[in-house]
Amino acid sequence: MASTACFMIVSKNDIPIYEAEVGTVPKKEDAAHQHQFILHAALDIVQDMAWTTSAMFLKAIDRFNDLVVSVYVTAG
Amino acid sequence: MASFLPQFQSIKTSFDHVVLAVEDVSDLWPIVKKGFEERLPFRRAFLNNKTRNPVLVDELPAEYILTTDARLRSRFPQEQALFWFREPYATIVLVTCEDLDEFKNILKPRLKLIVQNDEREWFIVFVSKAPAHNDQATKMAKKVYAKLEVDFSSKKRERCCKLDLHGPDGHSWEDLEAKVMECIRNTLDRRIHFYEDEIRKLSEQRFMPVWNFCNFFILKESLAFMFEIAHLHEDALREYDELELCYLETVNMAGKRRDFGGLEQGDDQATLLDPGKKALAQIVQDDSFREFEFRQYLFACQAKLLFKLSRPFEVGSRGYSFIISFSKALALHERLLPFCMREVWVITACLALIDATASHYKDGLAAADVEKEFYRVQGELYTLCRTKFMRLGYLIGYGSDIDRSPVNSASLSMLPWPKPAVWPSLPSNASSEVLAKEKMILQESARPKHFGIQRKPLPLEPSVLLREANRRRASLSAGNMLELFDGRPYTNDGSGSPSPLPKGNTLSMSRTFSSTGNFEGSIDAPMRLAEIYVAAEHALRSTISDVEMWKSLSSVEEFEQKYLDLTKGAANNYHRSWWKRHGVVLDGEIAAVYHKHENYDFAANLYEKVCALYAGEGWENLLVEVLPNLAECQKILNDQAGYLSSCVRLLSLDKGLFLTKERQAFQSEVVRLAHSEMEHPVPLDVSSLIRFSGNQGPPLELCDGDPGTLSVMLRSGFPDDITLESLSLTLSATNNTDEGAKAVKKSEAIVLRPGRNNINFPLPPQKPGSYVLGVLTGQIGQLRFRSHSSSKSGPADTDDFSSYEKPTRPILKVAKPRSLVDLTAAVSSALLMNESQWVGIIVKPIDYSLKGAVLHIDTGPGLRIEDRHGIEIEKHEVGSRKTPNLDNQPDNLSPVSAAVKQLIPEDGKISLPDWTSNITSVLWIPLLAVSDGLAKGTPAGTVVPPRQNVVDGLRTIALKLDFGASHNQTFEKTIAVHFTNPFHVSTRVADKCNDGTLLLQVILQSQVKASLVIYDAWLDLQDGFAHAGKADGRPASSFFPLVVSSKSRAGILFTICLADTLAKDEAKQLDPASILNIRYTISGSRKLGAHSPVTEELSEPDNIKAEHLTFRSALVLQRPVLDPCLAVGFLPLPSSGIRVGQLVTMKWRVERLKDSEETMPSDNLDEVLYEVDINSENWMVAGRKRGYVSLSSKQGSRIEISILCLPLVAGYVRPPQLGLPNVGETNISCNPPGPHLVCVLPSPLSSSYCVPAA
């Protein structure tokens, strides 16, 4: 099954510093917007979650229809 | 048991408190009823919960019912067991008795009868009616009560209490209440136990065929209800939770097919908060309940309890997940449900939940994090509702009114279409509506974006609706699917061009269609989009039973209003939950609606928030969607500053996000506005667009006071060239922050090319220190821009985000004031006085270019520049000093060599040639030191203070050097130059010959560092002297030339004799002194000191023929004194010798040797001044040291001078000396002629100090 994924690194000031669309689905123009939007919105959840757990991997924190957002928070 | 459901339902609705039975034995109830009921509900009751833990119930409502009441009588035993919760929790027996016999005989048996049979909790209340003042009656009542206690109370339990109607209140009521509570507690425990047993029994049968969920439900809910009326809400909630789990298990059990429900009228409206909406009996199906209704019922019961527990937040969060999971369940049965039933249900459920929770929620009651969560859930509910609402709107043709923003696109494009078994078909009488929709579709046109930005609109649909709808139509066979797209103009329904369906689809479709078997009438061409809209609208109308909701879908305006409400609700709640991103994004959606309706003010405000969020966090892809809209609003609002700023921000976004054409449009807007007639100059921050940095490499280093040129690299983010009217840059000192930044300006217009530009700023002199780049400001038309982003060092191409963390690199260093140049005299030794001499000045630049330097020369008094000669300049070579041998030095005095250049001074100024700007050079200035007086010779042996000589010969030159890039630097120095005569002359009489001739030795001491050659010397004698013989005063010529080396001495002898003198007065006036004339030449290097005078014939080859110089020196000759006129003789000391401490008389005899008239014309008084010169350490004088003595002026007259002295030290010491100060030394003949010593003996031993030897 074709899958799509977006990998993004966000700096501590919530600034995206790296973005990569990965997956087998041919890249769609609007997918980038969608992914960015979803990941940006997920920062709201990360900002709440990050302080409630000591774990770095926050697992699936948000779900947007078929898309699942997983977060790994680095130290520091 | 299921048949009891209706009864159960009715009991539940009518019963909500604990019942207490009153057995009124003595007809007391009417009297005490008021007192009893006044104390209801019970306060602070302790009850045991299911786990037998005491729970405090603040308020327990209860009701007293007489046992004779009909409600308690007509109950069947089975009912009683099932609905035990409504049976009385205690039986209170009211009795009174005033007579012991009566009690024994009548009351006691009756009571025994009442309390004996069942397991009811009971107790007896003895009501004493005796008035307080009637002791007799009181005593009797006490007796009876005591008897009652004996009979009915046991050790284990007291079952009696006394109520005194006329007695003091308080204690008796408390006792009564405690008894009641004990009974209730016990009853409750027992009933819980009973229900639990029953439930356990039933649960064990769960997997047996006899299992009936309804029975289980009745038991379980009875228990739950009992808890509820006992106000043990937590326990009740737990029962419902268990019930829900058990039900879901039952529902999901495989093999059993049940109706889902939801097909009845009004089912589209969620009843998840209203448990009594539908009678349970209606939804019974076989041995269970229909899922659709029952799950909502269960949730409603839970919600009710949670509200009672004041936990509206939990209702919200549970409700949200319930809606999600229930929506999934609806999806499973979607094929059977009315069209879009799922969406409609979710919308109504969300709205109901929002309303209910919001009305129960009070701010500030819950903890801060719970409050946040509450609002977040509210936001989520609104969002969910909004998404579903948009989906419905899209289905009936309002899609074009939904903003195609990322948030809407993300919500809708991944949300699958509704999947009815058959897509609704077009009603037969709807042609006019279809026409209207067609018209609407044709009229709608994508609003052109500002700046002519062309973007592919983001999708709002998971797949093309046209295709999806037609695929699901029963009337279409699989075969003609491809016809759908043939020859049909594609209307604007989203995106994409039709593509042939994959072949696999045909199979699945045919199966789908066959399975439903629901073919509708017309088998015709596929529906058009307008038809789909109309069909969907009709289908929805039949689905939606809520008038309000249908109203909000009935027209575009209503739809938008509702859409706006939902979006606002979501945004507000997200903001309150601190989920700013969610909130702000939705603010953007609100802005889009305002924008569309030309409410630009609100739209701009909201768009600004969105842009600030995206820009602040650097999510440019998202910013690109919103920023042009903001710009458009600002333009329309005539907010020039805002509009300009937006344009600049658009320009500063990543180049890949816009086409070049679009970027050019942004720029042209900026330029157009900047040059338009703006009222006020607009300040604008363009930090992201115009970046600047210093050039690579080390910072520019300047000396203090020097101007310079600062080269700065500007990176323009404009797509085209842009003209800047002016540009200035501030420099801030790193060491001194107090002083504000200084601006450097470039006032002429600059054209910035896209990308890298190098701009040179003229830099005025700066204070010493190190400077970093500050702010760049400039002007484009009326636009005053400023940029703070100096992209420091490092590769300027990297757009790295962390540049602000780098330390600032100084761009300019201005050195502290230091000497940049030095002027010193080239020669330290003396030069020739009264001759023109080259004075060398070493000009030494100290790491600084002297290009264009001008030297001002100002000679001091007694010195002048020989204008006839040019000034020379040559390279200063240190090695040239290594030639100490002056004599061997060729007389190459001509300074012209390859490295020597002539300079012509103008008004005392000399411009230094460029070739000297970086090397040390020597400037030779021809100078003449003038000294009016003649050199004076001194008698040999006398010491002439050398300083006097030096001071006489000292001249100063004031030098001022103007240099630096713009003659801004000045160096002033006064140089002292020492001039001297070639010789120092001293004389002595070498010998006095018998014939009266004198040999006069003239000693010449060379004063210069050069060899002197004397060619001739002669003496012009003063009056009273004459040359002996016929000589003309010259020594023998064969001695000449006489070479006198540097610092060496030479002597010349002259023979002279005394001559007659002229009249005294004349002689003094005419010729006070003899003059020594010396003709000489000098051969020295100007690099060392004195040298031959500057001549005009510089190129003359034969230097030996250089002009002979003449040196003249005055010599004062004194006629020698041949006969002294006075004689002083030291008379012999006493023969006994002199001793320390013994006075001794010193005697001198003064004798006149010849008449004094001749030699001492001034001393006519015959008084001779004497003075004793004495060494006070050795001698002490008793008497006058100085005085006059009379001495006859006749030859041979004598006088004796004696002085009493005391010798102080022993040894050979010099005796006091007698001097005659008024008489010249030569006129005194001394005896002994020179200094002499006398012997002073030690003082004699003092016997008094001697101790005789024993």
Interface residues (C-beta under 8 A of the other chain):
Chain A: S11 N13 D14 I15 P16 I17 E29 D30 A32 H33 Q34 Q36 F37 I38 H40 A41 L43 D44 I45 D48 F64 N65 D66 L67
Chain B: K372 P406 V407 S409 A410 S413 M414 L415 K456 L458 P459 Y574 W578 W579 K580 R581 H582 V585 Y614 G616 E617 G618 W619 N621 L622 E625 F801
